[in-house]
Each structure stands twice: as structure tokens, then as C-alpha cells.
């Protein structure tokens, strides 16, 4: 409600009322399903419909829709010489597909997220009502479909489906750089459960899917690709990224001399430790893989110099997948036992 962004304030007032109604309903004899439905209606559906009807949303929605228009008219989703923040498109080429589809991009972004979670077996209405999910669903959640596809890829890897897992993870990797850490985690899981050949198959499918979606645009306009998806997110352009939530990495970069270097060093150390853990003790269940990935992305979100609270959606969703897998129990395949012994 106190945000400096108009769409956020609209969501805050509507969602606040929805949460209040759900809280009141819990004090009576109303079934829990109805309480959750009230929370989803108030926190997601009503603000989303209202904001779309009013044409209000985060800048990211306009960026995705403009990248789709550029893709259709120029053959590239990037402006070669971006100047203002709105000119930059820091997402990988696959994200432009949400701008090509008819209507407001939020419908497709949210739909891809919900469909991916459902396919992964994460059917939790309360998750949609969680503020960290409900807010981006209403105002423009660029990270939601990426997180959903990562969950789906890890879930398929745990089911012993390397080809489908590689396809889901490759699709996520074609949307945003943040999806790429999921691939080595899934490969480690498949290697334990099924062996080396299925893991190589997953890697081949995932990398070929991402490469097919990204490489043509990188080769067609290398300067524009570099400025948009490499230099801008890393803070190497004259235009500063608006990602500046007061998390540890950003606070170090802003308030401590040489803090940016310290933050990057801590970020690199965290990534190295996660990588070593995959080699020394690879995950053997979906719960372990999702938990390991959630830990790594949580550390990255906290330590990146240019970061946002919204990135916490990754460890949240993956943590829910880990919890769901723990509740159901994940059996280790016989081939996994052989691999562990070996």
C-alpha cells in the first residue's frame, strides 16, 4: 500500500481487503476451501482483472509486449542502441513469445506458471494467494513462468524422464538467465537415479532447446544482444538497472567501499559451494534437488548487487516443491541405488 508504484498500491488495497475477508471467514464454520478461494479471488483475480482493464502494470509488462512487437516487425526482440530504462530488454529471446500472443502478457505469464505447477504436481491454491506470488501475478510476473518451468523440469528429472526434463529446463533457460542453475542440479539428480547416459540426454535436449531459441538472435544482432541481456543486468551500461531492493548484496554495493566486489566475491563463493555439493553429495530425490536449488537461488538473490525482492519467488516455489515431495515420499529407483553404491 505504501509502494511508490501505482499498480503495487492498487494491488495492496484490493489484496488487503481480500486477505481480511479470508481471515474473517476462518473464525466461522466456513470450509477451508472457501477461505482459500476468497484469498485467491481477493489477492489475485480481482486486482489482476482491474489492473488489466485499466491498462496498469509494471514496466516489465510493457517491455515484454514491446519485445514481441519488435520480434514481429524487425525480426529481433532487442533495440540495438537502448538509452532509457524502458528501451532495454534484459530477458532472453524466448520471453518475447509472451508479447507476441494476443491480449495482455500477464494472462500468458500467469497461465504458463499455473500450468507448469499443475504439471509438476504442485496444486496449492494457498500458494497463488501468497503475497510473493499474488503481487507479480497481478502487476506483471516475469519470473513466474521461469520458476514454474524450473519446478516442472526438476519434477520430471525425479520421475526419470530426462528428455522431458531437458525440454522444460531448456524452455526456462530460453526465458531468463536465472533458470540456468536448474540444469546442473537436474543433471546430478538424473545421474544418481538413472545413470550417465540419461543425464547426457537431458543435457543435450536442454542445451539444444535453449541454444535454438537464443543463438539466432545473438548472432543476428550481437551488439544489441550484449547490451540488453549481458551489460545492462550486470550494471555495465550508463543506464542503471532499477533492481535495487535493500538486500545484503545491494546494501554492500551502495554503502561499503568496494562493496560491489565483496558482494560478487560472496556470490561466487556461494555458487562454488553449491557446485561442489553437487559433485560431493548429489541429490537423490526431488526434495533434495529442489531444496539445493532453492538454497542456491536464495543466496544469489540475497547477494547480487542489483537485486529485487521479487526474485525470492524462486526459492519459495522450489521450497514448496521440496515440501510436497517430502510429504508424498520419493522412492529411489533401483538404478539409483546401484549408482550410489558405484
C-alpha positions as CSV (number, residue, x, y, z in Angstrom):
1,X,0.0,0.0,0.0
2,X,3.0,2.3,0.6
3,X,4.8,1.5,-2.6
4,X,6.0,4.2,-4.9
5,X,4.5,2.2,-7.9
6,X,0.8,2.8,-8.7
7,X,0.0,-0.8,-9.7
8,X,1.5,-2.0,-6.4
9,X,-0.7,0.3,-4.4
10,X,-3.8,-0.8,-6.2
11,X,-2.9,-4.4,-5.6
12,X,-2.2,-3.6,-1.9
13,X,-5.6,-2.2,-1.2
14,X,-7.6,-4.8,-3.1
15,X,-5.5,-7.7,-1.8
16,X,-5.5,-6.3,1.7
17,X,-9.3,-6.4,1.6
18,X,-9.2,-10.0,0.2
19,X,-6.9,-11.2,3.0
20,X,-9.1,-9.5,5.6
21,X,-12.2,-11.2,4.3
22,X,-10.4,-14.6,4.3
23,X,-9.2,-14.0,7.8
24,X,-12.7,-13.2,9.0
25,X,-14.1,-16.4,7.3
26,X,-11.6,-18.5,9.2
27,X,-13.3,-17.5,12.5
28,X,-16.5,-19.2,11.5
29,X,-17.6,-22.5,10.2
30,X,-16.7,-21.8,6.6
31,X,-14.8,-24.7,4.9
32,X,-11.1,-24.1,4.4
33,X,-11.5,-24.5,0.6
34,X,-13.9,-21.5,0.6
35,X,-11.5,-19.5,2.7
36,X,-8.6,-20.2,0.3
37,X,-10.9,-19.3,-2.7
38,X,-11.7,-16.0,-1.1
39,X,-8.0,-15.3,-0.6
40,X,-7.2,-16.1,-4.3
41,X,-10.2,-14.1,-5.5
42,X,-9.2,-11.0,-3.5
43,X,-5.4,-11.2,-3.9
44,X,-5.1,-12.4,-7.5
45,X,-8.3,-12.4,-9.6
46,X,-9.9,-9.1,-8.7
47,X,-6.7,-6.9,-8.8
48,X,-5.5,-8.7,-12.0
49,X,-8.7,-8.1,-13.8
50,X,-8.9,-4.5,-12.6
51,X,-5.3,-3.6,-13.5
52,X,-5.6,-5.2,-16.9
53,X,-8.8,-3.3,-17.6
54,X,-7.2,-0.1,-16.5
55,X,-4.1,-0.7,-18.5
56,X,-1.9,-0.5,-15.4
57,X,1.1,-2.8,-14.8
58,X,4.8,-2.9,-14.1
59,X,7.3,-1.7,-16.7
60,X,8.2,-5.4,-17.3
61,X,4.8,-6.0,-19.0
62,X,5.4,-3.2,-21.5
63,X,9.0,-4.4,-22.1
64,X,7.7,-7.9,-22.9
65,X,4.9,-6.7,-25.1
66,X,7.2,-4.3,-27.0
67,X,9.8,-7.1,-27.5
68,X,7.1,-9.2,-29.1
69,X,6.2,-6.4,-31.4
70,X,9.8,-5.8,-32.3
71,X,10.2,-9.5,-33.0
72,X,7.3,-9.4,-35.4
73,X,8.4,-6.2,-37.2
74,X,12.2,-6.3,-37.1
75,X,12.9,-10.0,-36.5
76,X,14.7,-9.2,-33.2
77,X,13.3,-8.5,-29.7
78,X,16.1,-6.1,-28.9
79,X,16.8,-2.4,-29.6
80,X,20.4,-2.2,-30.8
81,X,21.2,1.1,-29.1
82,X,19.0,1.4,-26.0
83,X,19.1,4.6,-24.0
84,X,16.3,4.8,-21.4
85,X,15.5,2.0,-19.0
86,X,12.3,1.2,-20.9
87,X,14.4,0.6,-24.1
88,X,16.3,-2.3,-22.5
89,X,15.0,-5.9,-22.7
90,X,17.2,-7.9,-20.2
91,X,15.3,-11.1,-20.9
92,X,16.4,-13.9,-23.3
93,X,14.6,-14.2,-26.6
94,X,12.0,-16.8,-25.5
95,X,10.3,-14.2,-23.3
96,X,9.2,-12.2,-26.3
97,X,6.8,-15.0,-27.2
98,X,4.6,-13.8,-24.3
99,X,4.4,-10.4,-26.1
100,X,3.5,-12.0,-29.4
101,X,0.4,-13.7,-28.1
102,X,-2.8,-11.7,-28.2
103,X,-4.0,-9.7,-25.2
104,X,-2.2,-8.6,-22.1
105,X,1.0,-10.5,-21.5
106,X,0.0,-11.1,-17.8
107,X,-2.6,-13.7,-18.8
108,X,0.0,-15.8,-20.6
109,X,2.7,-15.3,-18.0
110,X,0.4,-16.3,-15.2
111,X,-1.1,-19.1,-17.2
112,X,2.3,-20.7,-18.0
113,X,3.2,-20.5,-14.3
114,X,0.0,-22.2,-13.1
115,X,0.1,-24.8,-15.9
116,X,3.7,-25.7,-15.1
117,X,3.0,-26.1,-11.4
118,X,0.0,-28.3,-12.1
119,X,2.1,-30.5,-14.4
120,X,4.7,-30.7,-11.7
121,X,2.0,-31.8,-9.2
122,X,2.1,-28.6,-7.1
123,X,-1.6,-27.9,-6.8
124,X,-1.7,-25.5,-3.9
125,X,-4.3,-22.7,-4.0
126,X,-2.8,-21.0,-1.0
127,X,0.5,-20.7,-2.9
128,X,-1.3,-18.4,-5.5
129,X,-2.6,-16.3,-2.7
130,X,0.8,-15.9,-1.1
131,X,1.7,-12.2,-1.5
132,X,5.1,-13.0,-3.1
133,X,3.1,-14.8,-5.8
134,X,-0.1,-12.8,-5.9
135,X,1.6,-9.5,-6.4
136,X,3.5,-10.5,-9.6
137,X,0.5,-12.4,-10.9
138,X,-1.5,-9.1,-10.8
139,X,1.1,-6.5,-11.8
140,X,3.4,-8.5,-14.1
141,X,5.3,-11.5,-13.1
142,X,8.2,-12.1,-15.5
143,X,9.9,-14.6,-13.1
144,X,6.7,-16.7,-12.6
145,X,6.8,-18.8,-15.8
146,X,10.6,-19.3,-15.3
147,X,10.1,-20.6,-11.8
148,X,7.2,-22.8,-12.9
149,X,9.2,-24.4,-15.7
150,X,12.2,-25.0,-13.3
151,X,9.9,-26.8,-10.9
152,X,8.5,-28.9,-13.8
153,X,12.0,-29.8,-15.0
154,X,13.2,-30.9,-11.6
155,X,10.0,-32.9,-11.0
156,X,10.4,-34.7,-14.4
157,X,14.0,-35.4,-13.6
158,X,13.0,-37.0,-10.4
159,X,10.4,-39.1,-12.3
160,X,13.2,-40.5,-14.5
161,X,12.1,-38.6,-17.7
162,X,15.3,-37.0,-18.9
163,X,14.0,-35.9,-22.3
164,X,11.0,-34.1,-21.0
165,X,13.0,-32.6,-18.1
166,X,15.6,-31.3,-20.6
167,X,12.8,-29.8,-22.7
168,X,11.2,-28.0,-19.7
169,X,14.5,-26.7,-18.4
170,X,15.6,-25.7,-21.9
171,X,12.4,-23.7,-22.3
172,X,13.0,-22.0,-18.9
173,X,16.6,-21.2,-19.9
174,X,15.4,-19.6,-23.1
175,X,13.4,-17.1,-21.0
176,X,15.9,-15.8,-18.4
177,X,19.4,-16.4,-17.1
178,X,18.1,-17.2,-13.7
179,X,16.9,-20.6,-15.0
180,X,20.3,-21.9,-16.0
181,X,21.4,-23.1,-12.5
182,X,18.5,-25.6,-12.6
183,X,20.1,-27.6,-15.4
184,X,23.2,-28.9,-13.5
185,X,21.0,-29.7,-10.4
186,X,18.6,-31.8,-12.6
187,X,21.6,-33.5,-14.3
188,X,23.0,-34.5,-10.9
189,X,19.6,-35.9,-9.9
190,X,19.2,-37.9,-13.1
191,X,22.7,-39.2,-12.9
192,X,22.0,-40.6,-9.5
193,X,18.6,-42.0,-10.4
194,X,19.2,-43.3,-13.9
195,X,22.9,-43.1,-14.7
196,X,25.2,-41.1,-17.0
197,X,23.5,-41.7,-20.4
198,X,20.1,-40.4,-19.4
199,X,21.8,-37.4,-17.8
200,X,23.6,-36.7,-21.1
201,X,20.3,-37.0,-22.9
202,X,18.8,-34.4,-20.6
203,X,21.7,-32.1,-21.1
204,X,21.6,-32.5,-24.9
205,X,17.8,-31.7,-25.0
206,X,18.0,-28.8,-22.6
207,X,21.1,-27.1,-24.2
208,X,19.8,-27.6,-27.7
209,X,16.4,-26.2,-26.8
210,X,17.9,-23.1,-25.2
211,X,20.5,-22.7,-28.0
212,X,17.9,-22.9,-30.7
213,X,15.9,-20.1,-29.1
214,X,18.8,-17.8,-28.1
215,X,21.7,-18.3,-30.6
216,X,20.0,-17.0,-33.8
217,X,19.2,-13.6,-32.2
218,X,22.6,-13.4,-30.6
219,X,24.3,-13.9,-34.0
220,X,21.8,-11.6,-35.9
221,X,22.5,-8.6,-33.6
222,X,25.4,-9.3,-31.2
223,X,25.8,-5.7,-30.1
224,X,22.1,-5.3,-29.2
225,X,22.1,-8.8,-27.5
226,X,25.1,-7.9,-25.4
227,X,23.9,-4.5,-24.3
228,X,20.4,-5.8,-23.4
229,X,20.9,-9.2,-21.7
230,X,24.5,-9.0,-20.5
231,X,25.7,-5.5,-19.9
232,X,22.5,-4.0,-18.5
233,X,21.8,-6.7,-15.9
234,X,25.5,-6.5,-14.8
235,X,25.4,-2.7,-14.5
236,X,27.9,-2.2,-17.3
237,X,25.8,0.4,-19.1
238,X,25.4,4.1,-18.5
239,X,21.7,3.4,-17.7
240,X,21.3,1.9,-14.2
241,X,19.0,-1.1,-13.6
242,X,16.1,-0.3,-11.4
243,X,16.7,-3.5,-9.5
244,X,17.7,-2.1,-6.1
245,X,15.9,-3.9,-3.3
246,X,17.7,-3.4,0.1
247,X,19.0,-6.9,0.3
248,X,22.6,-7.7,1.6
249,X,24.3,-7.6,-1.8
250,X,22.8,-4.3,-2.8
251,X,23.5,-2.7,0.6
252,X,27.1,-3.8,0.4
253,X,27.5,-2.3,-3.1
254,X,25.9,1.0,-2.1
255,X,27.2,1.6,1.5
256,X,30.5,-0.2,1.7
257,X,33.7,0.9,-0.1
258,X,34.4,-1.8,-2.6
259,X,31.2,-3.4,-1.6
260,X,30.2,-4.4,-5.1
261,X,33.4,-6.5,-5.4
262,X,32.7,-8.0,-2.0
263,X,29.2,-8.9,-3.0
264,X,30.3,-10.5,-6.2
265,X,33.0,-12.5,-4.3
266,X,30.4,-13.8,-1.8
267,X,28.1,-14.6,-4.7
268,X,30.8,-16.5,-6.5
269,X,31.8,-18.4,-3.3
270,X,28.2,-19.4,-2.8
271,X,27.9,-20.7,-6.3
272,X,31.1,-22.6,-6.0
273,X,29.9,-24.3,-2.7
274,X,26.6,-25.3,-4.3
275,X,28.6,-26.7,-7.3
276,X,30.9,-28.6,-5.0
277,X,27.9,-30.0,-3.1
278,X,26.5,-31.4,-6.4
279,X,29.8,-33.2,-7.0
280,X,30.4,-34.5,-3.5
281,X,26.8,-35.3,-2.5
282,X,24.5,-35.2,-5.5
283,X,20.8,-35.1,-4.7
284,X,18.9,-38.4,-5.0
285,X,15.4,-37.2,-4.5
286,X,13.2,-34.4,-5.9
287,X,13.1,-33.0,-2.4
288,X,16.9,-32.8,-2.1
289,X,17.3,-31.3,-5.7
290,X,14.6,-28.7,-5.2
291,X,16.0,-27.8,-1.8
292,X,19.5,-27.5,-3.1
293,X,18.3,-25.3,-6.0
294,X,16.2,-23.1,-3.6
295,X,19.2,-22.6,-1.4
296,X,21.4,-21.6,-4.3
297,X,18.9,-19.1,-5.8
298,X,18.1,-17.7,-2.3
299,X,21.8,-17.0,-1.8
300,X,22.0,-15.4,-5.2
301,X,19.0,-13.2,-4.6
302,X,20.4,-12.0,-1.3
303,X,24.0,-11.4,-2.6
304,X,23.5,-9.9,-6.1
305,X,24.4,-6.2,-6.2
306,X,21.4,-5.5,-8.4
307,X,18.5,-7.5,-6.9
308,X,14.8,-7.4,-6.1
309,X,12.6,-8.9,-3.5
310,X,10.6,-10.4,-6.4
311,X,13.4,-12.9,-7.1
312,X,12.5,-14.7,-3.9
313,X,9.7,-16.3,-5.8
314,X,12.3,-18.9,-7.0
315,X,13.3,-20.3,-3.6
316,X,9.7,-20.0,-2.5
317,X,8.2,-22.1,-5.3
318,X,11.1,-24.6,-5.3
319,X,10.8,-24.9,-1.5
320,X,7.1,-25.8,-1.9
321,X,8.1,-28.4,-4.5
322,X,10.6,-29.9,-1.9
323,X,7.9,-29.9,0.8
324,X,5.4,-31.5,-1.5
325,X,7.9,-34.2,-2.4
326,X,8.8,-34.8,1.2
327,X,5.1,-35.2,2.1
328,X,4.5,-37.7,-0.6
329,X,7.7,-39.5,-0.2
330,X,10.0,-40.1,-3.1
331,X,11.1,-43.7,-3.8
332,X,14.6,-44.2,-5.1
333,X,14.7,-46.3,-8.2
334,X,16.8,-49.5,-8.2
335,X,19.2,-48.0,-10.7
336,X,19.7,-45.1,-8.3
337,X,20.8,-47.5,-5.5
338,X,23.3,-49.1,-8.0
339,X,24.6,-45.6,-8.9
340,X,25.0,-44.6,-5.3
341,X,26.9,-47.8,-4.5
342,X,29.1,-47.3,-7.5
